[in-house]
Amino acid sequence: MDRSPDRCGDRGAPATSVAVRRAISLALIASVSTAAAAGPAYTVEAETVWRAPLLEAGRCSPRAADLNADGTDDVVLGGGVEDHWGEVVALDGRTGDVLWSRRLPDDVLVALPLLDVDRDRVPDVFVGGRSRLRGVHASSGRDGRPLWRLDEANPQATFPPINFVNLLLVGDRSGDGRDDLLVVQSGGKDTRRIAARFHWVDSADGSLLETLVAPDGKESYSLPLVQQRPGERPRFYVGTGGETLSGNLLRLRPPAFAEEWRVRAIGGGFVGSPALVDLDRDGADEIVASDMPGAVYRIDAETGAVGWRWRERPRWTYVSPAAGSFGGDATLDVVAGVNRGVFPESAGADVLWLDGASGRVLSRRSFDERTTFAASSPLVLDLDGDGRDEVLIVLTDDFLDPATPGRRHRLLILDGGDDRRPVLDLELEGDSIATPRLADLDGDGRLDLVHASRHGALRLELSVSGGVPGAERRPPRVRWGEMRGGNGQGIYASQRGASP
C-alpha cells in the first residue's frame, strides 16, 4: 500500500470566505513545575477567523507564505481524487478566499515545498502525487501558472510507473544559488514493489541532476531528513518499508548512497518521518522515529546505536513523533501517537509522553475504540509560559471507512501539566489526516492555527489568559509548529544553531 503521513489528499472546491467568529473558552488548572502545587487557572480562546469550504481537503498538511504581499502569510493546500484529478490551491491568509488554483491529472500526495525559483520574490509551489501526475509540477506562487513538469523537462529520462510520494528542499546542487529538490518515487500499483528512487532535481527548470536507488531494495514513504552543516558533508537519513513490508531506518552517505548504518523495524517499515534533535543538549544529535508497528526509537545519529526503544503490542502508526519539555528536567522528551490493534484495525488511540533519557512512559492518555491517529503528527508549544510544553493532536473516527456519512474528528491541545488534560477540544465535521500549522500569520502577536479536513480549511486565532504571570503579554512559544517542524526539514531549531 502507498499511504504516507506526509501525503496531501483529495479535492478542494473553490473556497468562499466566511467571516465566522466563534470563541471557545476552557478554564483549566496548569502545573507550574513538577514540584509545585497547582498554579493559576488559564483560559484558551479559539476564534474562527475564516472557513474555506474545500471538499475532501483533509489529507494535506498546510504550508504558508505571503503570496500577495499584503503582510499576512497565505495558505497552500493540495488535493484531488485518486485516478481522476488533482488540484493545488492558494488561499488568502486574511480572508480564506481563493487566490488561485491549478488543476492536475491526479491527486496530490505530498507536503508542498515553497521556494522562489522564477525570481519574482514570491515563493513558488512544488507538488507531486500519483503516477498519473507524470512526475512533479512547479507552479508560480503569484498566480498558479505552470513553470515546469518533471517528465517534460527530462524527455530522455524513463521514470517507473510508481508514485511521487515526497518532496524535500535540499542544498544547491545545480550551482545557481537556489536550493534544489529531492523527489522520492515509490509505491503505487506496481505489484513488483520495486525499490524507491531518489531524484535530485534542479528547482529552477525541473532538469534531473541525479537518481539513486534505496540500497536495501525497499520502497519508501518516509520523508527523508538531510542535515547539511557548513564545511561538512551532508548526512542523509530515510525510512524504508511499508505498512506490512519490512524496512529500515538508514543513514546514507551521498553522493554514492553508501550505507553507514541501519536500524531494522520489526513487522513493518519506517513509514513516518524521522526528526533530528539533541535531546540531552550535550552537542550530540539523536534521531527520534516511530516504525509502522508502533515502536518509538531514540537512535544515536552518528553511530546508529539504539539508546532506547518503547514498544507495546499490538500497535501501529503512521505518526511521526516530536520532542518537547514534558518531564520537568533539562532533557527534552518525546511525544508519540499510536493506535491499539493490528493494522488496519484500530481499538482506540494512545498519546504517549516518553522520557527522553530512558524511554520510560511519563504519561499516557487513551481514547476510545472509534478514535484513530490517522496520519496527523503532534505539534508542540508552550501556551501558558510554565516551561512545560502542550501538545496539539488530531484524532479521527473510523479509519477504515472514510466515506461514512457523519464522520467527525477532534482537534485537541493537551496541557503540559501532569494530568495532560485538554485545554482545547474541538469536534469538527468529516475526517482529517493532515498535520495542522501553528504560526502567527499576520504578525499581530496572536497565534494562528490553520487546519484542513475533508470539509475544508479553517484559520483559528488562539489566545491565552492567565497561567504564569505575564504569559498573556507574550505569544505562546512554538517548538514544533507544522509537519516536520518550523522549516519542514525535520530538524529542531537548536540543531540549526538557534535556540528552540
Stockholm file with secondary structure:
# STOCKHOLM 1.0

chainA/1-500         MDRSPDRCGDRGAPATSVAVRRAISLALIASVSTAAAAGPAYTVEAETVWRAPLLEAGRCSPRAADLNADGTDDVVLGGGVEDHWGEVVALDGRTGDVLWSRRLPDDVLVALPLLDVDRDRVPDVFVGGRSRLRGVHASSGRDGRPLWRLDEANPQATFPPINFVNLLLVGDRSGDGRDDLLVVQSGGKDTRRIAARFHWVDSADGSLLETLVAPDGKESYSLPLVQQRPGERPRFYVGTGGETLSGNLLRLRPPAFAEEWRVRAIGGGFVGSPALVDLDRDGADEIVASDMPGAVYRIDAETGAVGWRWRERPRWTYVSPAAGSFGGDATLDVVAGVNRGVFPESAGADVLWLDGASGRVLSRRSFDERTTFAASSPLVLDLDGDGRDEVLIVLTDDFLDPATPGRRHRLLILDGGDDRRPVLDLELEGDSIATPRLADLDGDGRLDLVHASRHGALRLELSVSGGVPGAERRPPRVRWGEMRGGNGQGIYASQRGASP
#=GR chainA/1-500 SS CCCCTTCCCSCCCCCCCBCCCCCCEEEEEEESSSSSCEEEEEEEEEEEEEEECCTTCTTCCCEEECSSSSSSCEEEEEEEETTTEEEEEEECTTTCCEEEEEEESSCBCSCCCEECCSSSSSCEEEEEBSGGGCSEEEECTTTCCEEEEHHHHCTTCCCCSSEEEEEEEECCCSSSSSCEEEEEEECTTCTTCCCCEEEEECTTTCCEEEEEECTTCCCCCSCCEEECCTTSCCEEEEECCCSSSCCEEEEEETTTTEEEEEEECSSSCCCSCCEEECTTCSSCCEEEEECTTSCEEEEETTTCCEEEEECCSSEECCCCCEEECCSSSSSCEEEEEEEESSTTCCSCEEEEEECTTTCCEEEEEEECTTEECCSCCCEEEESSSSSSCEEEEEEEECTTCTTCTTCEEEEEEECSSTTCCEEEEEEEESCCCCCCEEECSSSSSSEEEEEEETTEEEEEEEEEEESSTTGGGSCCEEEECSTTSTTSSSBCGGGGTSCC
#=GC SS_cons         CCCCTTCCCSCCCCCCCBCCCCCCEEEEEEESSSSSCEEEEEEEEEEEEEEECCTTCTTCCCEEECSSSSSSCEEEEEEEETTTEEEEEEECTTTCCEEEEEEESSCBCSCCCEECCSSSSSCEEEEEBSGGGCSEEEECTTTCCEEEEHHHHCTTCCCCSSEEEEEEEECCCSSSSSCEEEEEEECTTCTTCCCCEEEEECTTTCCEEEEEECTTCCCCCSCCEEECCTTSCCEEEEECCCSSSCCEEEEEETTTTEEEEEEECSSSCCCSCCEEECTTCSSCCEEEEECTTSCEEEEETTTCCEEEEECCSSEECCCCCEEECCSSSSSCEEEEEEEESSTTCCSCEEEEEECTTTCCEEEEEEECTTEECCSCCCEEEESSSSSSCEEEEEEEECTTCTTCTTCEEEEEEECSSTTCCEEEEEEEESCCCCCCEEECSSSSSSEEEEEEETTEEEEEEEEEEESSTTGGGSCCEEEECSTTSTTSSSBCGGGGTSCC
//
